[in-house]
Amino acid sequence: MGRSPLAAVLAALALAGCGGDAVEGPPPSAPDSMHLTSPAFAAGAAIPKRFTCDGEDFSPPLRWTGVPAGARSLALLMEDPEADGTFMHWTVFAIAPDATNLHEGEVPQGAREGENSFGDTRYGGPCPPEGDPSHRYVFSLYALRQAPDLEPGASPDDVRAAIAGAAIARGQLTGRYGR
């Protein structure tokens, strides 16, 4: 049975009430030549509750290798492609190209955060609707040939567009979370 028109309107209003919007289309592409991991969870495994809306909502620690020599900046996206549209949980850009990790709950000095689909300029952990099957959360780290010309709080679409225009390499890590 399909959604009633009233249910569709209420769902749209609920998302709008969060202050942000889902993004459309696939994430920016780039050669998958970087390796992104987390000491907190393995690729494809459950993201610990600590890093979700049901826990402390801290960003998980991340580590990477394989940044190409031509990189002038790094950018990170965290997306839920299984929401209605792709729900953006975190955007971080202007990360120094010689950085090799992000510490739990921190943004590297000098880096900037963009707006997420909650309407906030910070990390917003996994928070799928109760009763949904677990969702996939994709962390994508991009090496860029130039630093994005974006201000803190830039929209998810603007961050994605800046990455798409400058990406030279990518590393991805996927985790899962369900309530």
C-alpha positions, -999 to +999 in steps of 0.1 A: +000+000+000+014+034-010+018+065+012-013+087+015-009+123+003-012+135+040+016+111+051+038+124+023+032+160+033+038+152+070+071+134+061+082+164+041+073+188+069+092+166+094+124+167+073+119+205+068+115+208+106+150+194+110+162+225+092+179+209+063+173+190+031+184+157+017+208+159-013+200+144-046+222+122-068+253+102-061+282+115-041+311+130-061+333+104-078+370+101-078+395+072-081+392+050-050+430+051-043+429+062-006+423+039+023+399+051+050+394+032+083+382+037+119+396+021+150+360+023+164+343-001+138+353-023+109+341-017+073+305-029+070+301-034+107+278-016+132+287+019+142+289+020+180+260+037+198+285+063+213+287+079+178+249+081+172+220+101+183+212+074+208+246+079+225+270+108+229+267+118+192+305+122+189+321+119+155+340+086+153+378+086+149+390+081+114+424+073+098+436+073+062+465+066+040+472+071+003+467+108-001+482+116-035+511+141-038+491+166-057+465+170-030+461+206-017+432+199+006+410+171+020+372+170+025+350+145+042+313+137+037+292+114+059+260+104+041+230+081+046+220+070+011+191+049+025+170+079+037+144+096+015+171+112-008+206+111+006+207+125+041+239+144+049+252+139+084+285+157+082+307+178+059+342+188+067+364+206+043+397+225+042+414+197+060+452+200+056+465+175+030+492+162+053+466+152+080+463+114+085+434+112+109+404+128+127+402+123+165+369+113+181+346+142+185+370+167+169+375+187+137+411+194+127+425+229+134+419+251+103+392+228+089+356+240+084+323+223+088+294+227+064+257+224+072+242+189+075+207+178+066+196+184+102+203+221+096+233+222+119+269+230+113+284+200+131+285+162+131+250+147+134+253+110+141+233+081+127+197+084+137+174+063+114+137+061+122+129+035+148+117+003+132+136+008+099+161-018+089+197-006+097+209+021+074+243+024+057+264+054+066+291+062+041+322+082+051+339+095+020+373+113+022+384+132-008+418+145-019+413+178-037+436+196-062+426+229-046+410+239-013+372+247-017+363+284-017+335+279+009+326+295+041+318+276+073+282+265+072+281+260+034+252+239+022+256+202+015+250+208-022+277+235-023+302+213-005+295+184-028+298+206-059+331+220-047+344+184-041+331+172-075+351+200-093+384+193-075+385+156-064+416+136-075+412+106-051+388+091-026+386+066+002+354+053+016+343+035+048+308+023+054+292+015+087+256+004+097+233+015+124+197+006+132+174+014+161 
